[in-house]
Amino acid sequence: MKISTLKYTLPILTGLFIASCSTQKTSTPPKKPTTVTTKPVTKPVTSNQQPAAIQLPEVNREFRAAWIATVANINWPSKNNLSTEQQKQEAIKILDLLKDANFNAVVFQARPSADALYKSDLEPWSYFLTGQIGKSPSPFYDPLEFWISEAHKRGMELHVWLNPYRAHHTTGGAVTSESMASKMSNETYRLRNGMYWMDPSDEKVQNHASSVIKDLVKRYDIDAIHIDDYFYPYKEYNGGRDFPDDKTWTVYKNSGGTLSRADWRRGNVNKFIKRIHDEIKAEKSYVKFGISPFGIWKPGFPADVTGTSQYDELYADAKLWLNEGWCDYFSPQLYWKEGGPQSYSSLLNWWKSETPKNVHLWPGLNTVGVKNVADKVEEISNQIKITRSILGNNSGVIHYSIDGISKNYVMQTALQNLYKEKALVPASPWIKSEPVLKPEITAKKSGNNAEIHWLSRNPQQAKHFILFAKYGNKWETEILNSDEHSKFLPLLKSGVHLTDLALKAVDRLGNESDYVAVEIH
């Protein structure tokens, strides 16, 4: 981190100068900081005088997220018969825990099995929410809207996690006329383990999943769409038998198709992935698309790794999606320990080598149940450190799941130590956006403190602020939420004077504005 070495004396706070163009005269800050303004006046400046540029340190950047699983009531709601208020209180407890541990994103499962934990005209209310498919919560509220609002209040992103093809889960009660497994029965198959699965190669299935995702992107203030590892189902779900897609395969062959059945399946999944990426960007370019596939592409990639091949079993060519940049972040589920036959660092390094488009690589960790380790907390802590070492300033992980944190105090404490300082989500410079407007700032002496007020020149754009305070030769940084507009800082700290203040605005994609600076005399 670079530190400016400008020196000033500070008996009292007497002058404020905006280090951008002309200096400015500040009016007394009003009582309501959201209405603070700065009035420009003239100060004599010779033609050779320029505002002194300052070199600010870089702010911490790291993606820190947790999956919130709703299927089978794994994480939330804890039961499918809770009242609206009980559901809200459970959600708030989870979000407060994450905020206090300096997480900056939540991956919330809003569509676990062709159902909805939000108001939808396309699919029924989820059994996992109310205990009955198609039954809305009472008193009525929209759970997804609530999660989005409460996450954003706490300065966290909300990523909507959904499963494209699962039509009914074994824990989801009886299949009724309200279920999509019934409404799309011609495109859905019952597997031997009791789950119902839509045919990924059926155009009607692809169109339906596309409509659901576009609806979510259009109507909700979400930060990302997130899909996981379920494409074609794992073979064990169907007792080792092949997926029963004879109908669509026959149509393809009769139309003159020449691909093998495996390549045809992979081709349909590939087409869907690219389609979803493009449709999200067409609706709202700033909404990110994240994919969290199974952690192994094929055994032998890298050479020391063995295990299931998602390429051959799930018909998921995840390497292609990453190579082509069909997502904004890629979170392979690296759920194994360091040093085993699926070594964490080996897999992470291999996936990194397959990222020519430089999209974000934020692996998923098995925080709740990593196996064959003497100390789970130590293993997960070490994996975070390995990730930071390999990925540098673009580091990040997603923890599966929140239960691994909320139900394990030792893990919670370890993560609070690893995430001791707040961090912004790394920026996504390939996503086009408008330049972030510089904020405005005023300050005045208030006893032994500097009373600081600021505002954004575009309140819809600014999602965070970065406040820089210089004591002596050392800069301190603080990440603040968009609803924070004032702060008191001591004029003297450990015998060192406050000499400079600077402020930046940050948009929802992590882009920073130019700074506005205040010299304190």
C-alpha positions in Angstrom: 0.0 0.0 0.0 1.4 3.4 -1.0 1.4 6.2 1.6 1.6 9.9 0.9 4.2 11.7 2.8 2.8 15.3 2.7 3.2 17.0 6.0 1.0 19.6 7.6 0.6 21.1 11.1 -2.7 21.0 12.8 -3.4 23.2 15.8 -7.1 23.3 14.9 -9.3 22.7 11.9 -9.5 26.1 10.2 -9.5 25.6 6.4 -10.9 23.0 4.0 -9.7 22.8 0.4 -11.1 20.5 -2.2 -8.2 19.0 -4.1 -9.7 18.7 -7.5 -9.9 22.1 -9.3 -10.6 25.4 -7.6 -10.8 25.6 -3.8 -14.2 25.8 -2.2 -15.7 27.7 0.7 -17.8 25.5 2.9 -21.0 26.5 4.5 -21.9 25.2 7.9 -23.0 21.6 7.5 -26.7 21.2 8.0 -28.1 18.9 10.7 -29.3 16.4 8.1 -26.2 15.1 6.4 -28.1 14.0 3.3 -28.6 17.7 2.4 -25.0 18.8 2.8 -23.7 20.8 -0.2 -20.5 22.6 -1.0 -20.5 26.2 -2.4 -17.6 27.1 -4.8 -15.8 30.4 -4.2 -12.7 32.0 -5.5 -9.3 31.7 -4.0 -6.2 33.4 -5.5 -4.3 30.8 -7.5 -1.3 31.7 -9.7 -1.1 30.2 -13.2 1.7 27.9 -11.9 -0.2 26.5 -9.0 -1.9 23.1 -9.2 -3.7 21.2 -6.5 -1.3 18.8 -4.9 -2.1 15.3 -6.0 -2.2 12.6 -3.3 -1.5 9.0 -3.6 -4.2 6.9 -1.8 -3.8 3.3 -0.7 -5.8 0.6 -2.4 -8.8 -0.6 -0.6 -9.2 -4.2 0.4 -10.9 -6.4 -2.3 -12.1 -9.9 -1.8 -15.4 -11.8 -2.5 -16.8 -13.2 0.7 -20.0 -15.1 0.3 -22.1 -17.9 1.7 -24.8 -20.1 0.1 -28.2 -20.0 1.7 -29.9 -23.3 0.8 -33.7 -23.4 0.9 -34.2 -26.9 -0.7 -35.2 -29.4 2.0 -35.1 -26.4 4.5 -31.4 -27.0 4.8 -30.6 -23.4 5.9 -33.7 -21.2 5.6 -36.4 -21.2 6.6 -35.5 -23.8 9.2 -39.0 -25.3 8.9 -41.8 -25.1 6.3 -44.4 -24.0 8.8 -43.0 -20.9 10.2 -44.9 -17.6 10.4 -43.9 -14.7 8.2 -42.4 -13.0 11.2 -40.4 -16.0 12.2 -39.1 -16.4 8.7 -38.0 -12.7 8.7 -36.3 -13.0 12.0 -34.3 -16.1 10.9 -33.3 -14.2 7.8 -32.2 -11.2 9.8 -30.2 -13.3 12.1 -28.3 -14.9 9.2 -27.6 -11.5 7.6 -26.5 -9.9 10.8 -24.1 -12.8 11.4 -22.6 -12.3 7.9 -22.4 -8.6 8.2 -20.6 -8.8 11.6 -18.1 -11.2 10.0 -17.5 -8.7 7.2 -19.0 -10.8 4.4 -20.1 -8.8 1.3 -22.4 -11.2 -0.6 -25.2 -13.7 -0.1 -26.1 -16.4 -2.5 -29.8 -17.1 -1.9 -31.6 -20.1 -3.4 -34.8 -18.5 -4.7 -35.8 -21.4 -7.0 -34.8 -24.8 -5.6 -36.9 -27.0 -7.8 -39.0 -25.2 -10.4 -40.8 -23.4 -7.6 -40.5 -19.9 -6.2 -39.6 -18.2 -2.9 -40.9 -15.0 -4.5 -44.1 -13.9 -6.2 -44.1 -15.5 -9.6 -46.6 -15.8 -12.4 -44.5 -18.6 -14.0 -44.0 -21.1 -11.1 -45.8 -22.0 -7.9 -44.8 -20.9 -4.4 -42.4 -23.3 -2.8 -43.3 -26.2 -0.5 -40.2 -25.3 1.5 -41.7 -21.9 2.3 -45.2 -22.8 3.4 -45.5 -26.6 3.5 -47.8 -26.6 0.4 -46.9 -26.1 -3.2 -48.6 -23.0 -4.5 -49.5 -21.6 -1.1 -48.3 -18.0 -0.5 -47.0 -16.8 2.9 -49.5 -15.3 5.3 -49.4 -12.5 6.2 -48.2 -12.0 2.7 -44.7 -10.8 1.8 -42.2 -11.5 -0.9 -39.3 -13.4 0.7 -36.8 -12.6 -2.1 -37.6 -8.9 -2.0 -37.1 -9.0 1.8 -33.7 -10.8 1.4 -32.6 -8.3 -1.2 -33.6 -5.3 0.8 -32.1 -6.5 4.1 -28.8 -7.6 2.4 -28.4 -4.3 0.6 -29.1 -2.4 3.9 -26.1 -4.2 5.3 -23.9 -3.4 2.3 -24.0 -7.0 0.9 -24.8 -8.1 -2.6 -27.7 -10.5 -3.2 -27.1 -13.2 -5.8 -30.2 -15.3 -6.8 -29.3 -19.0 -6.9 -31.5 -21.3 -8.9 -31.5 -24.8 -10.4 -32.4 -24.8 -14.1 -33.7 -28.3 -14.6 -34.8 -29.9 -11.2 -38.6 -30.0 -11.3 -39.3 -31.6 -7.9 -37.2 -32.7 -4.9 -37.9 -35.8 -2.8 -38.4 -33.7 0.3 -40.8 -31.3 -1.5 -44.0 -33.1 -0.6 -46.4 -34.8 -3.0 -46.4 -33.8 -6.6 -49.7 -31.9 -7.1 -51.4 -30.2 -10.0 -49.6 -27.0 -8.9 -46.2 -28.5 -9.4 -44.2 -27.9 -12.6 -43.6 -31.6 -12.7 -47.3 -31.9 -13.5 -47.7 -28.8 -15.6 -44.7 -29.8 -17.8 -45.1 -33.6 -17.5 -44.3 -34.2 -21.1 -40.9 -32.6 -20.6 -40.2 -34.0 -17.1 -39.0 -37.5 -16.0 -39.2 -39.2 -12.6 -35.8 -40.5 -11.6 -35.3 -43.7 -9.6 -34.5 -41.7 -6.4 -37.9 -40.0 -6.5 -36.7 -36.7 -8.0 -38.3 -35.2 -11.1 -36.0 -33.7 -13.8 -36.7 -31.6 -16.8 -35.1 -32.7 -20.1 -32.2 -30.2 -20.7 -32.3 -30.8 -24.4 -36.0 -30.0 -24.7 -36.5 -26.6 -26.3 -39.7 -26.0 -24.2 -37.6 -26.6 -21.0 -34.9 -24.2 -22.2 -37.5 -21.5 -23.0 -39.2 -21.9 -19.6 -36.0 -21.7 -17.6 -35.0 -18.7 -19.7 -38.3 -16.9 -19.0 -37.9 -17.5 -15.3 -34.4 -16.0 -15.2 -35.4 -13.0 -17.4 -38.4 -12.4 -15.1 -36.1 -12.4 -12.0 -33.6 -10.0 -13.6 -36.3 -7.7 -14.8 -38.4 -7.4 -11.6 -35.8 -7.6 -8.8 -32.9 -5.4 -7.8 -30.5 -8.4 -7.7 -26.7 -8.3 -8.2 -26.3 -11.6 -9.9 -27.9 -14.8 -11.2 -26.2 -17.9 -9.9 -26.6 -21.5 -11.1 -24.9 -24.6 -9.5 -23.7 -28.0 -10.6 -27.1 -29.6 -11.6 -27.3 -30.0 -15.4 -28.0 -33.5 -16.4 -28.5 -35.4 -13.1 -25.8 -37.4 -11.4 -26.2 -41.0 -12.5 -26.8 -42.2 -8.9 -30.0 -40.2 -9.0 -31.4 -42.6 -11.6 -29.9 -45.8 -10.1 -26.9 -45.7 -12.5 -29.2 -45.7 -15.5 -29.0 -43.3 -18.4 -31.2 -40.2 -18.5 -34.5 -41.1 -20.3 -34.4 -38.5 -23.1 -35.3 -40.9 -25.9 -38.0 -38.6 -27.2 -35.9 -35.5 -27.8 -32.9 -37.6 -29.0 -35.1 -39.4 -31.6 -36.4 -36.0 -32.8 -32.8 -34.8 -33.2 -31.7 -37.9 -35.1 -34.8 -37.8 -37.4 -34.0 -34.2 -38.2 -30.6 -35.3 -39.6 -28.5 -34.7 -36.5 -25.0 -36.2 -36.6 -23.6 -35.6 -33.2 -23.1 -38.4 -30.7 -25.7 -38.5 -27.9 -23.1 -37.2 -25.4 -22.0 -34.3 -27.6 -25.7 -33.5 -28.4 -26.5 -33.3 -24.7 -23.4 -31.1 -24.0 -24.3 -28.9 -27.0 -27.7 -28.2 -25.6 -26.3 -27.3 -22.1 -23.7 -25.1 -23.8 -26.3 -23.3 -25.8 -28.4 -22.7 -22.7 -25.4 -21.3 -20.7 -24.5 -18.8 -23.4 -28.2 -17.9 -24.0 -28.7 -17.1 -20.3 -25.5 -15.0 -20.1 -26.6 -13.0 -23.2 -30.2 -12.5 -22.0 -29.1 -11.3 -18.6 -26.8 -8.7 -20.2 -29.5 -7.6 -22.6 -32.0 -7.0 -19.8 -29.6 -5.4 -17.2 -25.9 -5.4 -18.2 -24.8 -4.8 -14.7 -26.3 -8.0 -13.3 -23.5 -10.6 -13.1 -23.8 -14.2 -14.1 -22.2 -16.8 -11.9 -21.7 -20.5 -12.4 -20.7 -23.0 -9.7 -20.1 -26.3 -11.4 -18.8 -29.5 -9.9 -15.1 -29.0 -9.0 -13.6 -31.5 -11.5 -13.8 -31.1 -15.2 -12.4 -34.5 -16.1 -10.1 -36.9 -14.1 -6.5 -36.2 -15.0 -7.1 -32.4 -15.3 -4.8 -31.7 -13.6 -2.7 -34.8 -13.7 -2.8 -35.6 -10.0 -6.6 -35.4 -9.7 -9.1 -38.3 -9.8 -12.8 -38.4 -9.4 -16.1 -37.9 -11.2 -16.1 -36.4 -14.7 -18.8 -33.7 -15.0 -18.0 -33.6 -18.7 -19.1 -37.2 -19.2 -21.7 -37.7 -16.4 -23.4 -34.3 -16.1 -22.7 -33.4 -19.8 -21.3 -30.1 -18.5 -18.4 -28.7 -20.4 -17.6 -26.1 -17.7 -14.1 -25.5 -19.0 -15.6 -24.3 -22.3 -17.9 -21.8 -20.5 -14.9 -20.5 -18.5 -12.6 -20.4 -21.6 -15.3 -18.4 -23.6 -16.1 -16.0 -20.7 -19.8 -16.9 -20.7 -20.0 -15.9 -17.0 -18.8 -13.0 -14.9 -17.6 -15.3 -12.1 -16.9 -19.0 -11.9 -17.1 -20.9 -8.6 -16.0 -24.5 -9.0 -17.1 -26.5 -6.0 -13.7 -27.5 -4.6 -15.1 -29.5 -1.7 -12.0 -31.6 -0.9 -9.0 -31.2 1.4 -5.6 -29.9 0.4 -3.2 -32.6 -0.6 -5.6 -35.5 -1.3 -6.5 -37.1 -4.6 -8.7 -34.0 -5.4 -6.2 -31.5 -3.9 -7.7 -28.1 -3.4 -4.6 -26.1 -4.6 -4.1 -28.4 -7.6 -7.6 -27.9 -8.8 -7.7 -24.1 -8.1 -4.4 -23.6 -10.0 -5.8 -25.7 -12.9 -9.0 -23.7 -13.1 -7.0 -20.5 -13.0 -5.0 -21.7 -16.0 -8.2 -22.1 -17.9 -9.4 -18.5 -17.4 -8.1 -16.6 -20.5 -10.9 -14.0 -20.3 -9.9 -13.1 -16.7 -13.4 -13.4 -15.3 -13.5 -13.9 -11.5 -12.6 -17.2 -10.1 -14.1 -17.6 -6.7 -14.1 -21.3 -5.6 -16.7 -22.9 -3.4 -15.5 -24.3 -0.1 -17.1 -27.2 1.9 -17.2 -25.2 5.1 -20.0 -27.3 6.6 -18.5 -30.8 5.9 -15.0 -31.0 4.3 -14.0 -34.7 4.9 -10.9 -36.6 6.1 -9.3 -33.8 8.0 -8.3 -33.6 11.6 -9.4 -30.0 12.1 -12.1 -28.7 9.8 -11.7 -25.1 10.9 -7.9 -25.2 10.3 -8.5 -26.8 6.8 -11.0 -24.1 5.7 -8.8 -21.3 7.1 -5.9 -22.7 5.2 -7.9 -23.0 2.0 -8.8 -19.3 2.2 -5.1 -18.4 2.6 -4.2 -20.7 -0.3 -6.9 -18.9 -2.4 -5.5 -15.5 -1.5 -2.0 -16.6 -2.4 -3.1 -18.0 -5.8 -5.6 -15.3 -6.8 -4.1 -12.2 -5.3 -6.2 -9.1 -5.3 -9.0 -10.8 -7.1 -9.4 -13.4 -4.4 -12.7 -14.7 -3.0 -14.6 -17.8 -1.9 -18.2 -19.0 -1.4 -18.9 -21.0 1.8 -21.2 -24.0 1.6 -23.2 -23.4 3.5 -24.2 -20.8 6.1 -24.8 -23.7 8.6 -21.0 -24.3 8.5 -20.6 -20.8 10.0 -23.8 -20.2 12.1 -23.7 -23.6 13.8 -19.9 -23.7 14.4 -18.7 -21.0 16.8 -15.1 -21.9 16.3 -15.4 -21.6 12.5 -17.3 -18.3 13.0 -14.5 -16.9 15.1 -11.8 -18.1 12.6 -13.6 -16.4 9.7 -14.0 -13.2 11.7 -10.2 -13.1 12.2 -9.6 -13.9 8.5 -12.1 -11.2 7.5 -11.1 -8.7 10.2 -11.1 -5.8 7.8 -14.0 -5.0 5.5 -13.5 -5.6 1.8 -15.2 -4.6 -1.4 -16.2 -7.1 -4.0 -13.5 -7.1 -6.8 -14.5 -4.9 -9.7 -15.7 -6.4 -13.1 -14.1 -4.0 -15.6 -15.3 -6.0 -18.6 -18.9 -5.0 -17.8 -19.7 -1.6 -19.4 -20.8 1.1 -17.0 -21.0 4.9 -16.6 -18.1 6.7 -14.9 -18.7 7.0 -11.2 -19.4 10.6 -10.2 -17.1 12.1 -7.5 -19.0 12.7 -4.2 -19.1 16.0 -2.3 -17.6 16.5 1.1 -17.7 19.1 3.9 -16.1 19.1 7.3 -15.8 21.3 10.4 -14.3 21.3 13.8 -16.5 19.8 16.5 -14.6 19.8 19.8 -11.7 17.4 19.5 -13.2 15.8 16.3 -13.6 16.6 12.7 -17.2 16.4 11.8 -17.5 15.1 8.2 -20.5 15.1 5.9 -20.7 13.8 2.4 -23.2 12.9 -0.3 -23.3 11.4 -3.8 -24.0 13.5 -6.8 -25.9 10.4 -8.1 -27.5 8.6 -5.1 -28.7 5.7 -7.4 -25.2 5.1 -8.5 -23.2 5.1 -5.3 -23.5 1.8 -3.3 -20.5 2.4 -1.1 -18.1 5.1 -0.1 -14.4 4.8 0.8 -13.2 7.3 3.4 -9.5 7.9 3.6 -8.0 9.7 6.7 -4.4 10.5 7.0 -2.7 10.7 10.4 0.9 11.8 10.1 2.3 9.8 7.2 -0.2 6.9 7.4 -3.5 6.6 5.6 -6.4 4.8 7.2 -9.3 3.5 5.0 -12.9 2.7 5.9 -15.6 1.2 3.6 -19.0 2.8 4.3 -22.5 1.9 3.0 -24.5 4.1 0.7 -26.8 5.2 3.5 -24.0 6.5 5.6 -23.3 10.2 5.1 -21.5 11.5 8.2 -18.8 10.6 10.6 -16.7 12.0 13.4 -13.0 11.4 13.4 -10.6 12.5 16.2 -8.3 15.4 15.3 -5.6 13.7 17.3 -4.9 10.0 17.5 -2.1 8.5 19.6 -0.4 11.9 19.5 -0.6 12.1 15.7 -2.6 14.8 13.9 -5.3 14.3 11.3 -4.0 16.1 8.2 -6.0 15.0 5.2 -9.3 13.5 4.3 -10.3 12.0 0.9 -13.5 10.3 -0.3 -14.5 8.1 -3.2 -17.9 6.8 -4.3 -18.2 3.1 -5.5 -20.9 1.8 -7.8 -22.6 -1.6 -7.7 -19.9 -3.2 -9.9 -17.1 -2.1 -7.6 -15.9 0.8 -9.8 -14.4 3.7 -7.9 -14.8 7.4 -8.6 -12.0 9.9 -8.6 -11.3 11.1 -5.1 -12.3 14.4 -3.6 -9.9 15.5 -1.0 -9.8 17.9 2.0 -6.6 19.4 3.5 -6.9 20.1 7.1 -4.9 23.1 8.5 
